[in-house]
Amino acid sequence: MPKLFKNRKRTIGIRIPDNKIALALVEEMGRPILSTSLKMDSEADDFDEYFTDPQEFREHFEKITDLIIDGGMGGQEPSTLVDCSKDEVEIIRQGAGVLKV
């Protein structure tokens, strides 16, 4: 079974989704959702190692997950990562999403 990703960083990440299901859930609840990206192997650093197939996700996690919403295959393009912890905003990784400063 895949291990859940553990990180010792003292920063947080905020994801702004471009996904109708995620946006509808946030709208309905009136608050953000705490989530994570799950890699098939916690040692892998390649984005293509992330779970993007809902059936494959179900096979690995249905016994430890209360709810799985199948929204179809996930995208393969990683998110844009932006570091806002310093005086100047820095793009760590350019991916999906446009940074408007």
C-alpha positions in Angstrom: 0.0 0.0 0.0 1.3 3.5 -0.8 2.5 5.6 2.1 1.0 9.0 2.8 3.4 11.8 2.0 5.1 13.3 5.0 6.9 16.6 5.0 8.8 18.5 7.7 8.6 21.9 6.1 7.4 24.7 8.2 5.4 26.3 5.4 2.0 25.6 3.9 0.7 25.4 0.4 -2.5 26.9 -0.9 -4.0 25.4 -4.0 -6.6 27.3 -6.1 -8.3 24.6 -8.2 -9.6 24.9 -11.7 -12.0 22.0 -11.1 -15.8 22.3 -11.0 -16.2 19.6 -8.4 -13.7 21.1 -6.0 -15.0 24.6 -6.5 -18.6 23.4 -5.9 -17.6 21.7 -2.7 -15.8 24.8 -1.4 -18.8 27.0 -2.4 -21.3 24.7 -0.6 -19.2 24.3 2.6 -18.2 28.0 2.6 -14.7 27.1 3.6 -11.5 25.7 2.1 -10.7 22.0 1.9 -7.5 20.5 3.4 -6.0 18.1 0.8 -2.8 16.6 -0.4 -1.4 15.1 -3.6 -0.6 11.4 -3.2 2.3 9.8 -4.9 2.4 6.1 -5.7 5.8 5.9 -4.0 6.7 8.5 -1.4 10.3 8.6 -2.6 9.4 9.4 -6.2 9.9 13.0 -7.3 8.4 12.8 -10.9 5.0 14.3 -11.3 3.9 11.3 -13.5 4.0 9.2 -10.3 1.0 10.9 -8.8 -2.4 9.2 -8.8 -4.5 10.6 -11.6 -6.7 7.6 -12.4 -9.8 7.5 -10.1 -10.1 3.7 -10.4 -6.4 3.2 -9.4 -6.9 5.6 -6.5 -10.0 3.6 -5.4 -8.1 0.3 -5.5 -5.3 1.7 -3.2 -7.3 3.9 -0.8 -11.0 2.8 -0.6 -10.4 1.0 2.7 -9.0 4.0 4.4 -11.1 6.8 2.7 -14.5 7.8 3.8 -15.5 9.3 0.4 -14.1 9.2 -3.1 -15.6 11.4 -5.8 -14.8 10.2 -9.3 -14.3 13.3 -11.4 -12.6 11.5 -14.2 -8.9 11.3 -15.1 -6.7 14.0 -13.5 -4.4 16.2 -15.5 -0.7 15.5 -16.0 0.5 19.1 -15.9 1.8 20.0 -12.4 0.6 23.1 -10.6 2.6 26.3 -10.7 4.4 26.7 -7.3 4.9 30.1 -5.9 6.9 31.0 -2.8 5.5 34.0 -0.9 7.5 33.4 2.3 10.1 36.1 1.4 10.0 39.8 0.5 9.7 39.0 -3.2 7.4 36.5 -4.8 9.3 33.7 -6.5 8.1 31.1 -9.0 9.5 27.8 -7.8 7.9 25.7 -10.7 6.0 27.0 -13.7 3.1 24.7 -14.5 -0.7 24.9 -14.9 -2.0 28.3 -13.8 -1.1 31.9 -14.6 0.5 34.1 -11.9 -1.0 37.5 -11.8 0.9 39.9 -9.5 
